[in-house]
Amino acid sequence: MKLIFRLVVVLTFFSPPAFARMAERMADRPGAIESYLSENGKYEVSIKLGEHLPSWSFKENGRQLWSEPLLNEPGAAAVSDNGETITLPLWGWRDEGGSSGVAVYNKKGKLVKEVLFKSQSSADEALRWVRETRISPDGTYFIIGENGKKGADVTLFNAVTGNIVWEKSAGLPELVEIKVAREGQFALVATHEAKGDGMEFLLLDHSGAAIWQKKIGHNLSYEVKRYLKFKDDGSGFEIYDLHSARYISIRFPHQFTTLKASRRQKSPESGR
């Protein structure tokens, strides 16, 4: 009944521009398996589509830890590098790709929290056409990205409380990729032109403010699987340059590196 109510509200109040942003979801193929890896490749979430109830499983270094029926409708999963946090979309209008929130699960596949999207102008529930969801390596934050009018819409959530940490319009209108660092300290955003292959990269700090950005013309290629990387040593990040066919390494600005070290010494609250 709750889902039907949401659909009625959506059908009644959607404006024509909103319909223009929809992308129809391909029909499920019974028996198909969709797999999603953590950034470090250590953990894998697999969803098997069935004619009736789908199932999902969880692996660590290739060893299956559990396999259960999936009571939620299937969708693109994300898993943190420590395996402690898994997310799935909560569908509000699944056939058209509109989600009403994010379901947060623990390492055992147990539901921890449902984070429902709210309208920016009111406390009412709202649908979002999320292009990508990523979780911080420590599992304490997750970030979502959507296409926007002037820039891509990016929102950072606390995975434990479900609260919005910040949200903003960033870069160019079309989202390509997003990443969030440990403890939500930094976010990387890759965007591209609505009608073109020029790209803009941004580094956002813990408050969502842009502290670095770079535009590269004719840089978009769907053959590139990953445009963004945080460096393992915590010193900076990398962006992919199509012209040179390599990653460009950039260090974090010095003042933010100092702040990052200071915050770690103080053991900031992450909600866990």
Rosetta blueprint (number, residue, H / E / L):
1 M L
2 K H
3 L H
4 I H
5 F H
6 R H
7 L H
8 V H
9 V H
10 V H
11 L H
12 T H
13 F H
14 F L
15 S L
16 P H
17 P H
18 A H
19 F H
20 A H
21 R L
22 M L
23 A L
24 E L
25 R L
26 M L
27 A L
28 D L
29 R L
30 P L
31 G L
32 A L
33 I E
34 E E
35 S E
36 Y E
37 L E
38 S L
39 E L
40 N L
41 G L
42 K L
43 Y E
44 E E
45 V E
46 S E
47 I E
48 K E
49 L L
50 G L
51 E L
52 H L
53 L L
54 P L
55 S E
56 W E
57 S E
58 F E
59 K E
60 E E
61 N L
62 G L
63 R E
64 Q E
65 L E
66 W E
67 S E
68 E E
69 P E
70 L L
71 L L
72 N L
73 E L
74 P L
75 G L
76 A L
77 A L
78 A E
79 V E
80 S L
81 D L
82 N L
83 G L
84 E L
85 T L
86 I E
87 T E
88 L E
89 P E
90 L E
91 W E
92 G E
93 W E
94 R H
95 D H
96 E H
97 G L
98 G E
99 S E
100 S E
101 G E
102 V E
103 A E
104 V E
105 Y E
106 N L
107 K L
108 K L
109 G L
110 K L
111 L E
112 V E
113 K E
114 E E
115 V E
116 L E
117 F L
118 K E
119 S L
120 Q L
121 S L
122 S L
123 A L
124 D L
125 E E
126 A L
127 L L
128 R E
129 W L
130 V E
131 R E
132 E E
133 T E
134 R E
135 I E
136 S L
137 P L
138 D L
139 G L
140 T L
141 Y E
142 F E
143 I E
144 I E
145 G E
146 E E
147 N L
148 G L
149 K L
150 K L
151 G L
152 A E
153 D E
154 V E
155 T E
156 L E
157 F E
158 N E
159 A L
160 V L
161 T L
162 G L
163 N L
164 I E
165 V E
166 W E
167 E E
168 K E
169 S E
170 A E
171 G L
172 L L
173 P L
174 E E
175 L E
176 V E
177 E E
178 I E
179 K E
180 V E
181 A L
182 R H
183 E H
184 G H
185 Q L
186 F L
187 A E
188 L E
189 V E
190 A E
191 T E
192 H E
193 E L
194 A L
195 K L
196 G L
197 D L
198 G L
199 M E
200 E E
201 F E
202 L E
203 L E
204 L E
205 D L
206 H L
207 S L
208 G L
209 A L
210 A E
211 I E
212 W E
213 Q E
214 K E
215 K E
216 I E
217 G L
218 H L
219 N L
220 L L
221 S L
222 Y L
223 E L
224 V L
225 K L
226 R L
227 Y L
228 L E
229 K E
230 F E
231 K L
232 D L
233 D L
234 G L
235 S L
236 G E
237 F E
238 E E
239 I E
240 Y E
241 D E
242 L L
243 H L
244 S L
245 A L
246 R E
247 Y E
248 I E
249 S E
250 I E
251 R E
252 F L
253 P L
254 H H
255 Q H
256 F H
257 T H
258 T H
259 L H
260 K H
261 A H
262 S H
263 R H
264 R H
265 Q H
266 K L
267 S L
268 P L
269 E L
270 S L
271 G L
272 R L
